[in-house]
Amino acid sequence: MTTTQSTGTPAKAAPRPAPRTAVRAQNAVIKYGFIFVTVALFLYFALSEGTFRESATLLDTLRYVSVAAILGLGVTLTMAVGGMDMSVGAVAGLGVSVAAQTMVVHNQVGAVAIIAVLAAGALAGLLNALLIVVLRIPDMLATLGVMFVIQGGKLILVDGQSVTPGMTMSDGTTAPGKFTAGFLRIDRGTVLGIPVSVLIFGALTVAAWIFLARTRWGRVLYAIGANAEASRLAGIRVGAYRALAYVISGVLASVGGLILASRIGQGDVSAGTSQLLEAVAVALVGTSVLGRGRPNVWGTALGAVLIGIITTGLTIKGLPYYTQDVVEGAVLILALVFSFTLSKRRTA
């Protein structure tokens, strides 16, 4: 009779689950952490700087971020389909040049300029859609190419110089037109004390939220971003929906261009250059809001408000502009940690 002995190593004990309180705390940090950061920064600046908490300052902050926020909404739509529109800043700058060219050089009224700018934004979106959907160029590369084309094209449109009322044109004549008073109200006007540009920002935010969260088209955009091939097999016209996202992004960028043109009152050839980074930043920051880990409209709006709070607060405190860039970059990194690192640990 023989006996056998177990020679195997003892099984490792299963890892103990994290305490329920710790899990809840981590989930709360992921879901509400960025909202807490925004509120904390607001209270810090409001309590330490009397100027910051004045209503005029708060409205100016929202007015300042309205352009980046509207462009960020367009970026959010393209992120929803798994892409990224890097041309929004250039399209906004194109809108400034088109508005100035229409009113100052061709002596047209503001309504004509608005139509021309929106049409230019839609055409830019269609160009992006053509490159991405039809020619199958990766989103970021295609929109970067369009960005450079537009930046060069708008310089050709205005002969490389800013368009201002009364300027001398290339043929020696004087520009006959000017920015109309009605057009300038887009950014400089108010309704019940609220800047028109802030009202536009709010209205477009609500409209984009309804589109993405409350309509079939929005749900389809998110489905495509999650798995384009599965969406295609389900009978969804993936190409058409991706094209739609980029066209809407182009139109939203042109709305930002209208606000910029009204704000500066001339066709500045450098307009829109700095808007791309802020638009992408607020869209990325928005992915961390409420722990969703995906592009969402209210998150983008909150991201824009947060950037505005930081910029205004640090400006009032007298910090140099390059310090603001460092802080904004740190906030973006923090948002990405919330969106990707912590959220993955929660789902692991």
Secondary structure as UniProt FT lines:
FT   HELIX           20..48
FT   TURN            50..53
FT   HELIX           55..80
FT   TURN            81..82
FT   TURN            86..87
FT   HELIX           88..100
FT   HELIX           101..105
FT   HELIX           110..129
FT   HELIX           130..134
FT   HELIX           139..157
FT   TURN            158..160
FT   TURN            165..166
FT   TURN            170..171
FT   HELIX           181..188
FT   STRAND          190..191
FT   TURN            192..193
FT   STRAND          194..195
FT   HELIX           196..214
FT   HELIX           216..226
FT   HELIX           228..233
FT   TURN            234..235
FT   HELIX           238..264
FT   TURN            269..274
FT   HELIX           275..286
FT   TURN            287..288
FT   HELIX           289..291
FT   HELIX           297..316
FT   TURN            317..318
FT   HELIX           321..336
FT   HELIX           337..342
FT   HELIX           343..347
//
